[in-house]
Amino acid sequence: MSRAKRIVFLDWATMAPQGSTLSPKHFAPLAEHVDIFPLTAPGETVSHIGDADVVICNKVLITKEVLEACPNVKYIGILATGYNNVDLEAASAHGIPVCNAGTYSTDAVAQLVFSYILDHYERMSLYAMETRLGKWESAQTFSYFPYPTAELRGKTLGIIGLGAIGKRVAEIGNVFGMHIIAATRTQPAHCPYELMTAEEVFARADVVTLHCPLTEQTRHLVCKETLARMKETAVLINTSRGGTVCEPDLAEALNHDMIAAAYVDVLDKEPMSPETPLKTAKNCHITPHIGWTPAETRKRLLDITEDNLRGWLNGNPQHVVNAL
């Protein structure tokens, strides 16, 4: 197997916070030299890449200008499923394969989606807080339940995007007895779920969960028009990309009780801006992009990234997301 001359990790801190046992040491045999930068600011990208022929990053922007300034780059590995931080057209023009990590986070993200769904219908966070405040201690009956809960069975789960994560969410929802409806760019053969347009999913679902990539077609998919179609009792979940939601429109819908709640793990700007309207929106539950962070998930991500690089070095690149 051939080796790379120099591998550069541009934002290792996004993969492994300080104290983590996760390490890129397995990449050492794949190159003559490996450089690891915890983070790379926009103005540092070109200098950090330098003469590297292999670039591995998570969220650092790899633009046309960066690639033109770094002519030695031959391969780009993405420590993620999404790859909208890379100018794919420019990479293709330079003959550079861009390889992502595919389905590494399927189970973790599906798990988070149902953590949200169960939190909403069981009111777990709310009841735990009320109990800590002494409300159960002062209850007149053995069971304190002023806030209504509900079963998942019979609820309609609407999935936008029926890729690996969307399918896993559907499988779990089916086990809970939920009715699954979905909108997807492709029409899978022998799909066991009811397929329809995104507009119909928004109108019919009790829970709408987004699992689509961020493209020009999906940017601000959730907006005034689609939110107006939703039931007042419906819940919106976004674990895909922040840009799929128009945040001011969602905040307005929540504050005016147009929908019941929203759970979001991704925002248009990350880290979260203090100015995001969702920060103070009614019944908006925000988590700090944790869907992909279980230790097993990040280990799998690194393993896939390593396998992708080995494949390219052996002349058989895997998970290539751009046209070559």
Secondary structure as GFF3:
##gff-version 3
##sequence-region A 1 324
A	DSSP	beta_strand	4	9	.	.	.	ID=ss1
A	DSSP	three_ten_helix	12	14	.	.	.	ID=ss2
A	DSSP	three_ten_helix	25	30	.	.	.	ID=ss3
A	DSSP	beta_strand	31	36	.	.	.	ID=ss4
A	DSSP	three_ten_helix	42	44	.	.	.	ID=ss5
A	DSSP	alpha_helix	45	49	.	.	.	ID=ss6
A	DSSP	beta_strand	54	57	.	.	.	ID=ss7
A	DSSP	alpha_helix	64	69	.	.	.	ID=ss8
A	DSSP	beta_strand	75	78	.	.	.	ID=ss9
A	DSSP	alpha_helix	88	93	.	.	.	ID=ss10
A	DSSP	beta_strand	98	99	.	.	.	ID=ss11
A	DSSP	alpha_helix	106	122	.	.	.	ID=ss12
A	DSSP	alpha_helix	124	132	.	.	.	ID=ss13
A	DSSP	beta_strand	156	160	.	.	.	ID=ss14
A	DSSP	alpha_helix	164	175	.	.	.	ID=ss15
A	DSSP	beta_strand	179	183	.	.	.	ID=ss16
A	DSSP	beta_strand	194	195	.	.	.	ID=ss17
A	DSSP	alpha_helix	198	204	.	.	.	ID=ss18
A	DSSP	beta_strand	207	210	.	.	.	ID=ss19
A	DSSP	alpha_helix	224	229	.	.	.	ID=ss20
A	DSSP	beta_strand	235	238	.	.	.	ID=ss21
A	DSSP	three_ten_helix	242	244	.	.	.	ID=ss22
A	DSSP	alpha_helix	247	255	.	.	.	ID=ss23
A	DSSP	beta_strand	261	264	.	.	.	ID=ss24
A	DSSP	three_ten_helix	277	280	.	.	.	ID=ss25
A	DSSP	beta_strand	284	286	.	.	.	ID=ss26
A	DSSP	alpha_helix	295	313	.	.	.	ID=ss27
###
